[in-house]
Amino acid sequence: MAKITHLPAQPFGDGVYRMELGPDQLRELETGLKIEKCGTCMVATKVNPHPKPIYETFAGLMSGRIETEGRTIGNAFQSGASMIDICNINRLGLIGGGMSDAAAAKLVRENEPPHRPLNDLWEIAAALVYATLCGVEEDAPAPAPADG
């Protein structure tokens, strides 16, 4: 089977959405800059004061997780990911999947603490970055929450 680098049908909040970290979204994660076309110019806006390389972000997300007997066991208390990282990854994944910036930001805000446990968002962010970097089988089901 071919591997894909996005989540085609990820349950999130009130629905199921395509999530992908494309080049623009990865650039924003790694540089902390949102690049937009403004007329004939490109404008960079600082949106994250602490950007990190994607593999460093991945290491933080995946710390606290182990694979055993084909299952992921996650302990969020051992994770090196911040709420800002987790929410940014999910927001950018929704944007990369085709949602508008404003709608993605609103959906993430409505599903972050105190509305939902941060661990739920951590699971999605980890699955999305894993798919981006390592690929997932095309017919793989949406990831089930880790035992935690």
Backbone as a chain_set.jsonl record, in Angstrom:
{"seq": "MAKITHLPAQPFGDGVYRMELGPDQLRELETGLKIEKCGTCMVATKVNPHPKPIYETFAGLMSGRIETEGRTIGNAFQSGASMIDICNINRLGLIGGGMSDAAAAKLVRENEPPHRPLNDLWEIAAALVYATLCGVEEDAPAPAPADG", "coords": {"N": [[0.831, -1.193, 0.0], [0.378, 2.275, -0.627], [1.939, 5.011, 1.066], [0.634, 7.791, 2.852], [0.829, 11.279, 3.705], [-0.838, 12.698, 5.327], [-3.815, 13.177, 7.355], [-6.659, 11.795, 6.381], [-9.32, 11.676, 7.359], [-9.917, 12.826, 10.11], [-11.312, 12.692, 13.274], [-12.409, 15.547, 14.974], [-13.349, 17.795, 17.356], [-16.494, 18.882, 16.528], [-16.797, 17.402, 14.226], [-15.47, 15.615, 11.351], [-12.389, 15.893, 9.83], [-10.108, 16.67, 7.155], [-6.666, 16.662, 7.638], [-3.548, 18.193, 7.27], [-0.083, 18.881, 7.125], [1.323, 20.971, 5.174], [3.883, 22.467, 3.029], [3.751, 25.292, 3.602], [2.594, 25.328, 6.152], [4.44, 23.821, 7.64], [6.657, 25.485, 7.396], [5.741, 27.706, 8.852], [5.542, 26.546, 11.425], [8.258, 25.936, 11.892], [9.685, 28.355, 11.591], [8.225, 30.279, 12.886], [6.992, 32.269, 11.568], [4.375, 33.701, 9.689], [3.762, 33.748, 6.366], [2.455, 35.882, 4.003], [0.848, 36.927, 1.006], [0.697, 40.232, -0.001], [-0.67, 42.278, -1.992], [1.746, 43.043, -4.291], [3.808, 42.277, -2.758], [5.464, 40.196, -0.295], [4.592, 39.469, 2.987], [5.825, 38.986, 6.21], [4.699, 37.795, 9.252], [5.266, 37.627, 12.661], [4.282, 34.871, 14.463], [4.758, 32.971, 16.354], [6.701, 32.976, 19.114], [8.637, 31.124, 19.857], [9.783, 29.215, 17.84], [10.562, 25.915, 16.496], [12.631, 23.371, 15.007], [10.994, 20.893, 12.962], [11.533, 18.198, 13.599], [12.431, 18.406, 16.215], [10.123, 19.342, 17.434], [8.549, 17.086, 16.95], [9.931, 15.193, 18.518], [9.38, 16.2, 21.068], [6.588, 15.903, 21.119], [6.348, 13.121, 20.904], [7.688, 12.117, 23.095], [7.087, 10.357, 26.036], [5.441, 8.491, 24.924], [4.974, 5.142, 23.949], [5.312, 2.337, 21.798], [3.735, -0.702, 21.933], [3.057, -4.047, 21.444], [1.624, -3.44, 19.094], [0.082, -1.287, 19.854], [-0.329, 2.108, 20.898], [0.856, 3.516, 23.794], [0.308, 6.156, 25.787], [1.676, 8.635, 27.905], [0.87, 11.524, 28.925], [1.961, 13.128, 30.863], [4.635, 12.793, 30.701], [5.34, 14.001, 28.401], [7.043, 16.274, 26.188], [5.811, 18.317, 24.961], [4.268, 21.499, 24.468], [1.231, 23.304, 25.298], [0.866, 25.338, 23.464], [2.375, 24.411, 21.256], [0.913, 22.062, 20.637], [-1.706, 23.034, 20.058], [-1.094, 24.79, 17.929], [-0.123, 22.981, 15.981], [-2.434, 21.449, 15.477], [-4.198, 23.471, 14.567], [-2.803, 24.411, 12.288], [-2.768, 22.018, 10.843], [-5.491, 21.716, 10.221], [-5.811, 23.968, 8.591], [-3.999, 23.331, 6.518], [-5.393, 21.184, 5.56], [-7.436, 22.368, 4.231], [-9.194, 24.146, 5.482], [-10.274, 27.457, 6.377], [-8.142, 30.055, 7.786], [-9.342, 31.504, 9.923], [-11.57, 29.881, 10.621], [-10.269, 27.514, 11.383], [-8.747, 28.392, 13.586], [-10.816, 29.123, 15.317], [-12.154, 26.641, 15.686], [-10.148, 25.151, 16.982], [-9.784, 26.703, 19.304], [-12.317, 26.341, 20.475], [-12.116, 23.731, 21.231], [-10.022, 23.353, 22.918], [-8.483, 23.197, 26.229], [-10.523, 24.951, 28.562], [-12.474, 23.314, 27.474], [-12.056, 20.74, 26.488], [-9.98, 17.925, 27.334], [-6.474, 18.51, 27.223], [-4.934, 16.358, 26.506], [-6.423, 14.959, 24.571], [-6.113, 16.595, 22.315], [-3.379, 16.42, 22.071], [-3.027, 13.782, 21.231], [-4.039, 13.898, 18.599], [-2.337, 15.814, 17.402], [0.13, 14.473, 17.614], [-0.348, 12.234, 15.949], [-0.719, 13.533, 13.498], [1.76, 14.857, 12.991], [3.409, 12.615, 12.962], [2.363, 11.27, 10.683], [3.061, 13.166, 8.747], [5.88, 13.151, 8.809], [6.683, 10.429, 8.736], [4.823, 9.014, 7.285], [1.755, 7.246, 6.713], [-0.175, 4.261, 6.31], [-2.294, 4.224, 3.485], [-4.928, 3.261, 3.753], [-5.266, 3.212, 6.443], [-7.013, 3.291, 9.553], [-8.403, 6.113, 11.398], [-6.385, 7.282, 14.084], [-6.676, 5.65, 17.227], [-7.379, 6.827, 20.527], [-4.588, 7.0, 22.769], [-3.777, 4.778, 25.463], [-3.893, 6.089, 28.64]], "CA": [[0.0, 0.0, 0.0], [1.077, 3.557, -0.658], [1.856, 5.801, 2.289], [0.194, 9.172, 2.705], [1.422, 12.131, 4.725], [-1.893, 13.52, 5.933], [-4.895, 12.411, 7.984], [-7.788, 12.096, 5.5], [-10.616, 11.755, 8.042], [-9.591, 12.883, 11.531], [-12.331, 13.272, 14.158], [-11.936, 16.718, 15.717], [-14.46, 18.644, 17.783], [-17.855, 18.547, 16.102], [-16.858, 16.756, 12.915], [-14.333, 14.854, 10.849], [-11.714, 16.818, 8.927], [-8.823, 16.338, 6.553], [-5.604, 17.437, 8.276], [-2.272, 18.042, 6.571], [0.933, 19.906, 7.3], [2.001, 21.196, 3.909], [5.091, 23.293, 3.137], [3.488, 26.575, 4.274], [2.344, 25.076, 7.568], [5.714, 23.425, 8.238], [7.479, 26.7, 7.46], [5.26, 28.498, 9.977], [5.957, 25.868, 12.663], [9.711, 25.971, 12.082], [10.239, 29.715, 11.639], [7.389, 31.159, 13.692], [6.529, 33.352, 10.698], [3.305, 33.448, 8.726], [4.079, 34.487, 5.138], [1.246, 36.155, 3.229], [0.99, 37.837, -0.12], [-0.02, 41.494, 0.197], [-0.442, 42.976, -3.264], [2.897, 42.477, -4.995], [4.84, 41.981, -1.75], [5.26, 39.132, 0.685], [4.691, 40.014, 4.337], [6.04, 37.971, 7.244], [4.198, 38.186, 10.562], [5.719, 36.704, 13.723], [3.113, 34.276, 15.109], [5.204, 32.067, 17.408], [7.992, 33.486, 19.577], [9.571, 30.033, 20.147], [9.703, 28.158, 16.825], [11.527, 24.815, 16.603], [12.627, 22.459, 13.852], [9.888, 19.946, 13.038], [11.925, 16.973, 14.295], [12.461, 18.727, 17.642], [8.71, 19.351, 17.818], [8.139, 15.683, 16.938], [10.526, 14.545, 19.691], [8.611, 16.636, 22.225], [5.27, 15.271, 21.064], [6.408, 11.67, 21.048], [8.19, 11.698, 24.401], [5.95, 9.919, 26.841], [4.65, 7.521, 24.168], [5.689, 3.946, 23.519], [4.556, 1.37, 21.007], [3.869, -2.041, 22.474], [2.069, -4.992, 20.93], [0.798, -2.793, 18.084], [-0.729, -0.213, 20.448], [0.388, 3.235, 21.465], [0.535, 3.836, 25.17], [0.774, 7.518, 25.985], [1.64, 9.257, 29.222], [1.021, 12.946, 28.631], [2.757, 13.768, 31.908], [6.035, 12.656, 30.308], [5.505, 14.658, 27.109], [7.786, 17.525, 26.141], [5.056, 19.249, 24.121], [3.524, 22.549, 25.154], [-0.115, 23.539, 24.78], [1.011, 26.179, 22.269], [2.78, 23.52, 20.163], [-0.189, 21.159, 20.313], [-2.786, 23.787, 19.409], [-0.603, 25.27, 16.632], [-0.079, 21.861, 15.042], [-3.808, 21.123, 15.076], [-4.717, 24.592, 13.769], [-2.147, 24.386, 10.978], [-3.236, 20.823, 10.139], [-6.815, 22.021, 9.662], [-5.591, 24.906, 7.479], [-3.402, 22.549, 5.429], [-6.436, 20.299, 5.038], [-8.371, 23.132, 3.414], [-10.044, 25.046, 6.258], [-9.772, 28.833, 6.448], [-7.393, 30.379, 9.002], [-10.258, 31.91, 10.996], [-12.374, 28.725, 11.041], [-9.381, 26.591, 12.081], [-8.434, 28.973, 14.9], [-12.036, 29.047, 16.129], [-12.392, 25.241, 16.03], [-9.166, 24.744, 17.985], [-10.14, 27.421, 20.551], [-13.52, 25.72, 21.038], [-11.829, 22.354, 21.642], [-8.868, 23.309, 23.812], [-8.922, 23.375, 27.619], [-11.184, 24.012, 29.457], [-13.568, 22.616, 26.78], [-11.638, 19.342, 26.29], [-8.65, 17.677, 27.881], [-5.365, 18.751, 26.311], [-4.46, 15.057, 26.052], [-7.123, 14.626, 23.321], [-5.466, 17.354, 21.242], [-2.022, 15.871, 21.963], [-3.131, 12.565, 20.413], [-4.228, 14.287, 17.2], [-1.109, 16.468, 16.944], [1.16, 13.439, 17.444], [-0.686, 11.443, 14.754], [-0.525, 14.366, 12.313], [3.19, 15.04, 12.733], [3.914, 11.294, 12.569], [1.981, 11.057, 9.278], [3.839, 14.102, 7.932], [7.295, 12.782, 8.757], [6.928, 9.0, 8.497], [3.797, 8.454, 6.419], [0.861, 6.224, 7.249], [-0.814, 3.492, 5.24], [-3.415, 4.965, 2.904], [-6.207, 2.781, 4.238], [-5.226, 3.098, 7.915], [-8.097, 4.002, 10.232], [-7.987, 7.231, 12.251], [-5.766, 6.731, 15.283], [-7.462, 5.564, 18.456], [-6.651, 7.475, 21.626], [-3.652, 6.154, 23.501], [-4.111, 4.502, 26.863], [-3.103, 7.037, 29.376]], "C": [[0.871, 1.25, 0.0], [0.905, 4.276, 0.678], [1.405, 7.21, 1.936], [0.76, 9.975, 3.868], [0.408, 13.11, 5.319], [-2.89, 12.591, 6.62], [-6.167, 12.725, 7.202], [-9.117, 12.292, 6.217], [-10.402, 11.71, 9.557], [-10.754, 13.459, 12.327], [-11.718, 14.423, 14.958], [-13.139, 17.577, 16.08], [-15.792, 18.086, 17.321], [-17.938, 17.779, 14.79], [-15.622, 15.93, 12.621], [-13.704, 15.697, 9.75], [-10.463, 16.202, 8.337], [-7.794, 17.236, 7.232], [-4.284, 17.142, 7.574], [-1.352, 19.193, 6.945], [1.707, 20.008, 6.002], [3.211, 22.098, 4.11], [4.866, 24.624, 3.867], [3.296, 26.39, 5.769], [3.636, 24.647, 8.281], [6.638, 24.63, 8.389], [7.057, 27.56, 8.651], [5.66, 27.865, 11.312], [7.443, 26.063, 12.935], [10.288, 27.37, 12.221], [9.476, 30.637, 12.582], [6.818, 32.312, 12.892], [5.412, 32.883, 9.785], [3.593, 34.346, 7.532], [2.799, 34.639, 4.328], [1.568, 37.111, 2.097], [0.118, 39.062, 0.144], [0.253, 42.358, -1.026], [0.684, 42.296, -4.012], [4.02, 42.091, -4.048], [4.461, 40.766, -0.923], [5.5, 39.748, 2.057], [4.836, 38.864, 5.321], [5.579, 38.541, 8.576], [4.657, 37.156, 11.58], [4.497, 36.194, 14.465], [3.486, 33.324, 16.243], [6.581, 32.527, 17.864], [9.044, 32.401, 19.836], [9.475, 28.919, 19.114], [10.807, 27.121, 17.03], [11.527, 24.035, 15.296], [11.557, 21.375, 14.047], [10.29, 18.655, 13.764], [12.066, 17.204, 15.799], [11.036, 18.773, 18.205], [8.196, 17.921, 17.922], [8.672, 14.954, 18.166], [9.756, 14.93, 20.955], [7.236, 15.989, 22.277], [5.327, 13.788, 21.397], [7.027, 11.226, 22.371], [6.977, 11.396, 25.28], [5.073, 8.902, 26.137], [5.538, 6.325, 23.841], [4.737, 3.091, 22.695], [4.8, 0.003, 21.618], [2.721, -2.904, 21.971], [1.091, -4.333, 19.96], [-0.101, -1.69, 18.612], [0.184, 0.9, 20.919], [-0.093, 3.429, 22.89], [1.134, 5.208, 25.421], [0.642, 7.959, 27.418], [1.924, 10.732, 29.001], [1.884, 13.652, 29.664], [4.253, 13.649, 31.636], [6.327, 13.367, 28.988], [6.316, 15.944, 27.241], [7.068, 18.569, 25.316], [4.336, 20.285, 24.977], [2.125, 22.666, 24.554], [-0.045, 24.379, 23.504], [1.396, 25.32, 21.078], [1.606, 22.68, 19.688], [-1.293, 21.893, 19.559], [-2.357, 24.324, 18.045], [-0.585, 24.162, 15.595], [-1.485, 21.526, 14.56], [-4.412, 22.216, 14.212], [-4.115, 24.562, 12.367], [-2.534, 23.15, 10.173], [-4.599, 21.023, 9.502], [-6.695, 22.966, 8.47], [-5.007, 24.165, 6.283], [-4.39, 21.592, 4.787], [-7.513, 21.026, 4.264], [-9.275, 24.093, 4.161], [-9.435, 26.459, 6.264], [-9.04, 29.059, 7.769], [-8.343, 30.665, 10.168], [-11.069, 30.722, 11.515], [-11.518, 27.726, 11.822], [-9.054, 27.107, 13.479], [-9.633, 28.866, 15.836], [-12.289, 27.612, 16.589], [-11.411, 24.767, 17.105], [-9.472, 25.416, 19.322], [-11.324, 26.761, 21.247], [-13.264, 24.312, 21.57], [-10.563, 22.231, 22.481], [-9.357, 23.453, 25.245], [-9.449, 24.796, 27.824], [-12.297, 23.202, 28.783], [-13.311, 21.123, 26.603], [-10.293, 19.13, 26.945], [-7.567, 17.902, 26.821], [-4.827, 17.434, 25.748], [-5.133, 14.637, 24.74], [-6.464, 15.32, 22.134], [-4.039, 16.857, 20.998], [-2.026, 14.641, 21.063], [-3.221, 12.905, 18.927], [-2.95, 14.903, 16.641], [-0.006, 15.44, 16.697], [0.901, 12.61, 16.192], [-0.41, 12.236, 13.479], [0.959, 14.543, 11.992], [3.825, 13.709, 12.334], [3.6, 11.025, 11.092], [2.826, 11.925, 8.353], [5.271, 13.612, 7.746], [7.536, 11.341, 8.315], [5.969, 8.383, 7.489], [2.976, 7.41, 7.151], [0.246, 5.486, 6.072], [-2.072, 4.213, 4.775], [-4.769, 4.546, 3.462], [-6.238, 2.615, 5.759], [-6.397, 3.868, 8.532], [-7.533, 5.173, 11.029], [-7.429, 6.66, 13.535], [-6.711, 6.738, 16.467], [-6.695, 6.258, 19.558], [-5.734, 6.484, 22.335], [-4.196, 5.891, 24.895], [-3.293, 5.472, 27.696], [-3.536, 7.186, 30.733]], "O": [[1.965, 1.262, 0.564], [-0.133, 4.166, 1.332], [1.74, 7.748, 0.881], [1.126, 9.409, 4.899], [0.763, 14.205, 5.754], [-2.813, 11.37, 6.481], [-6.709, 13.821, 7.343], [-9.972, 13.021, 5.713], [-10.667, 10.697, 10.203], [-11.151, 14.599, 12.088], [-10.643, 14.284, 15.542], [-13.867, 18.033, 15.198], [-16.173, 16.969, 17.672], [-19.036, 17.529, 14.29], [-14.84, 15.595, 13.511], [-14.396, 16.162, 8.845], [-9.837, 15.328, 8.938], [-8.021, 18.436, 7.385], [-3.947, 15.986, 7.318], [-1.789, 20.338, 7.066], [2.632, 19.234, 5.754], [3.532, 22.458, 5.243], [5.706, 25.036, 4.666], [3.776, 27.197, 6.566], [3.888, 25.073, 9.408], [7.323, 24.769, 9.402], [7.905, 28.082, 9.376], [6.072, 28.573, 12.231], [7.843, 26.323, 14.07], [11.293, 27.55, 12.909], [10.007, 31.654, 13.028], [6.227, 33.232, 13.457], [5.488, 31.811, 9.185], [3.659, 35.567, 7.671], [2.138, 33.652, 4.005], [2.433, 37.98, 2.212], [-1.061, 38.933, 0.473], [1.254, 43.07, -1.098], [0.597, 41.112, -4.335], [5.071, 41.626, -4.488], [3.299, 40.365, -0.863], [6.484, 40.457, 2.267], [4.078, 37.895, 5.281], [6.004, 39.623, 8.984], [4.462, 35.956, 11.389], [3.749, 36.985, 15.039], [2.618, 32.913, 17.013], [7.535, 32.476, 17.088], [10.22, 32.718, 20.016], [9.123, 27.791, 19.46], [11.837, 27.398, 17.645], [10.537, 24.04, 14.564], [11.258, 20.993, 15.178], [9.47, 18.075, 14.475], [11.839, 16.281, 16.582], [10.781, 18.3, 19.313], [7.488, 17.58, 18.87], [7.945, 14.182, 18.791], [9.507, 14.084, 21.814], [6.773, 15.576, 23.34], [4.454, 13.265, 22.09], [6.9, 10.058, 22.735], [5.975, 12.111, 25.25], [4.057, 8.483, 26.691], [6.71, 6.483, 23.499], [3.521, 3.126, 22.88], [5.948, -0.404, 21.801], [1.555, -2.523, 22.068], [-0.107, -4.613, 19.985], [-0.965, -1.203, 17.883], [1.332, 0.66, 21.293], [-1.293, 3.499, 23.154], [2.342, 5.395, 25.281], [-0.366, 7.697, 28.074], [3.08, 11.142, 28.902], [2.482, 14.684, 29.359], [5.054, 14.333, 32.274], [7.461, 13.331, 28.511], [6.279, 16.613, 28.274], [7.648, 19.608, 24.998], [3.857, 19.982, 26.07], [1.868, 22.19, 23.448], [-0.812, 24.152, 22.569], [0.82, 25.468, 20.0], [1.333, 22.594, 18.491], [-1.762, 21.414, 18.527], [-3.149, 24.322, 17.103], [-0.987, 24.376, 14.452], [-1.702, 21.34, 13.362], [-5.076, 21.917, 13.22], [-4.835, 24.674, 11.375], [-2.622, 23.219, 8.948], [-4.846, 20.564, 8.387], [-7.382, 22.797, 7.463], [-5.466, 24.348, 5.156], [-4.249, 21.23, 3.619], [-8.408, 20.397, 3.699], [-10.06, 24.8, 3.529], [-8.218, 26.616, 6.165], [-9.279, 28.354, 8.75], [-8.168, 30.134, 11.264], [-11.238, 30.573, 12.726], [-11.98, 27.153, 12.81], [-9.08, 26.345, 14.446], [-9.477, 28.552, 17.016], [-12.604, 27.386, 17.758], [-11.803, 24.062, 18.035], [-9.424, 24.764, 20.364], [-11.335, 26.636, 22.471], [-14.103, 23.757, 22.281], [-10.086, 21.124, 22.726], [-10.519, 23.793, 25.467], [-8.866, 25.748, 27.303], [-13.003, 22.463, 29.47], [-14.253, 20.331, 26.572], [-9.531, 20.085, 27.095], [-7.736, 17.525, 25.662], [-4.318, 17.405, 24.628], [-4.489, 14.027, 23.886], [-6.277, 14.716, 21.078], [-3.551, 16.869, 19.868], [-1.135, 14.474, 20.231], [-2.561, 12.278, 18.098], [-2.524, 14.561, 15.537], [0.709, 15.518, 15.698], [1.835, 12.314, 15.447], [0.076, 11.681, 12.493], [1.364, 14.394, 10.839], [4.689, 13.678, 11.458], [4.476, 10.601, 10.339], [3.258, 11.47, 7.295], [5.807, 13.659, 6.639], [8.496, 11.066, 7.595], [6.269, 7.343, 6.904], [3.45, 6.772, 8.091], [0.158, 6.024, 4.969], [-2.825, 4.748, 5.589], [-5.658, 5.38, 3.628], [-7.129, 1.957, 6.298], [-6.73, 4.965, 8.084], [-6.334, 5.225, 11.303], [-7.938, 5.657, 14.035], [-7.45, 7.697, 16.688], [-5.465, 6.277, 19.527], [-6.053, 5.304, 22.481], [-4.975, 6.677, 25.434], [-2.098, 5.64, 27.452], [-2.952, 7.965, 31.486]]}, "num_chains": 1, "name": "protein.A"}
